[in-house]
């Protein structure tokens, strides 16, 4: 049986006040049933700033700036963009694959509270919410019941 190759998925949005939003889904862990995808999104003023943050080049000033600042008044809109793109990717997910989304913002407790409310109200019940690790997990079963 041939191993299925998976490529990362990236969506980029430009906002009106110069912000750039990148939503990405990368294959994180290969399992016998499929693949675990890691979802993340970032907002910044330049592509270089966002790429440095996503690649965790922590010695750079741009990365430290993103780690310590929130996105201001565009925060809710950016979170919404990310979750809507994630919903689209969930529908295209192959059976046996799963998605994990972790809270890694400048204020992860606040981000987790917002996302938890969002997932409990607006998303399907298949999402597992992990309070200990501040993460959200979705698994698409191989066989539909």
C-alpha positions as CSV (number, residue, x, y, z in Angstrom):
1,X,0.0,0.0,0.0
2,X,1.4,3.4,-1.0
3,X,1.7,6.1,1.6
4,X,-0.5,9.1,0.7
5,X,1.6,12.3,0.4
6,X,0.2,15.3,2.2
7,X,1.1,18.9,1.5
8,X,0.5,21.9,3.7
9,X,-2.4,24.2,3.0
10,X,-2.1,27.9,3.3
11,X,-4.7,30.7,2.9
12,X,-3.7,34.4,3.0
13,X,-6.0,37.4,3.6
14,X,-5.1,41.1,3.3
15,X,-7.2,43.3,5.6
16,X,-8.0,47.0,5.0
17,X,-5.5,48.5,7.5
18,X,-2.4,46.8,6.3
19,X,-2.7,43.6,8.3
20,X,-1.9,40.3,6.7
21,X,-3.6,37.1,8.0
22,X,-2.2,33.7,7.3
23,X,-4.1,30.5,8.1
24,X,-2.2,27.3,7.6
25,X,-2.7,23.6,8.0
26,X,0.4,21.4,8.1
27,X,0.8,17.6,8.3
28,X,2.1,17.2,11.8
29,X,2.1,13.4,12.7
30,X,1.6,10.5,10.4
31,X,-0.4,7.7,11.9
32,X,-1.4,4.2,10.6
33,X,-5.0,5.4,9.9
34,X,-4.2,8.8,8.5
35,X,-2.5,12.1,9.4
36,X,-2.8,14.6,12.3
37,X,-2.9,18.1,10.9
38,X,-1.8,21.2,12.9
39,X,-3.9,24.3,12.3
40,X,-2.5,27.7,13.1
41,X,-3.1,31.3,12.1
42,X,-1.2,34.6,12.6
43,X,-1.7,38.2,11.8
44,X,1.0,40.8,11.3
45,X,2.1,43.7,9.2
46,X,4.5,41.8,6.9
47,X,4.9,38.4,5.4
48,X,8.4,38.2,6.8
49,X,7.1,38.8,10.4
50,X,4.5,36.1,10.0
51,X,6.9,33.6,8.5
52,X,9.5,34.2,11.2
53,X,6.8,33.6,13.9
54,X,5.4,30.5,12.2
55,X,8.9,29.0,11.9
56,X,9.7,30.0,15.5
57,X,12.8,32.1,14.9
58,X,12.6,33.5,18.4
59,X,15.8,35.6,18.4
60,X,14.3,38.1,16.0
61,X,12.6,41.2,17.2
62,X,9.6,40.7,14.8
63,X,8.8,37.4,16.5
64,X,9.1,38.8,20.0
65,X,6.7,41.6,19.0
66,X,4.1,39.1,17.7
67,X,4.5,36.9,20.8
68,X,3.8,39.8,23.2
69,X,1.0,41.8,21.3
70,X,-2.6,41.0,20.4
71,X,-4.1,42.1,17.1
72,X,-6.1,45.0,18.5
73,X,-9.5,45.8,17.1
74,X,-9.2,43.3,14.3
75,X,-8.8,40.4,16.7
76,X,-12.4,39.0,16.5
77,X,-12.5,39.3,12.7
78,X,-9.2,37.5,12.3
79,X,-10.3,34.7,14.6
80,X,-13.5,34.3,12.6
81,X,-11.5,34.2,9.3
82,X,-9.3,31.4,10.7
83,X,-12.2,29.3,12.0
84,X,-14.2,29.7,8.7
85,X,-11.2,28.5,6.7
86,X,-10.7,25.7,9.2
87,X,-14.3,24.6,8.7
88,X,-13.7,24.5,4.9
89,X,-10.7,22.3,5.4
90,X,-12.6,20.0,7.8
91,X,-15.1,19.3,5.0
92,X,-12.2,18.4,2.6
93,X,-10.4,16.2,5.2
94,X,-9.8,12.6,4.2
95,X,-11.4,9.9,6.3
96,X,-9.0,8.8,9.1
97,X,-7.3,12.2,9.4
98,X,-7.6,14.6,12.3
99,X,-7.0,18.3,13.0
100,X,-5.6,19.8,16.2
101,X,-5.7,23.5,17.0
102,X,-3.7,24.9,20.0
103,X,-4.0,28.3,21.7
104,X,-0.6,29.9,21.3
105,X,-1.3,33.6,21.1
106,X,0.1,36.4,23.3
107,X,-2.8,35.6,25.8
108,X,-3.6,31.9,25.4
109,X,-6.2,31.9,28.3
110,X,-8.3,34.6,26.6
111,X,-7.9,32.9,23.2
112,X,-9.0,29.6,24.7
113,X,-12.1,31.1,26.3
114,X,-13.2,32.8,23.1
115,X,-12.6,29.7,20.9
116,X,-14.3,27.4,23.5
117,X,-17.5,29.5,23.3
118,X,-17.3,29.6,19.5
119,X,-16.9,25.8,19.2
120,X,-19.6,25.1,21.7
121,X,-22.1,27.4,20.0
122,X,-21.3,27.3,16.3
123,X,-19.3,24.2,15.4
124,X,-20.2,20.5,15.3
125,X,-20.2,18.4,18.4
126,X,-17.4,16.2,17.0
127,X,-14.8,18.7,18.2
128,X,-13.1,17.6,21.4
129,X,-12.1,20.5,23.8
130,X,-9.0,19.9,26.0
131,X,-8.9,22.3,28.9
132,X,-5.6,21.1,30.2
133,X,-3.6,21.7,27.0
134,X,-5.9,24.5,25.7
135,X,-6.5,22.8,22.4
136,X,-9.2,21.6,20.1
137,X,-9.2,18.2,18.3
138,X,-11.3,16.9,15.4
139,X,-11.2,13.4,14.0
140,X,-12.9,12.3,10.8
141,X,-13.8,8.6,11.1
142,X,-13.0,6.2,8.3
143,X,-16.5,4.7,8.4
144,X,-19.6,6.9,8.7
145,X,-22.1,5.5,11.2
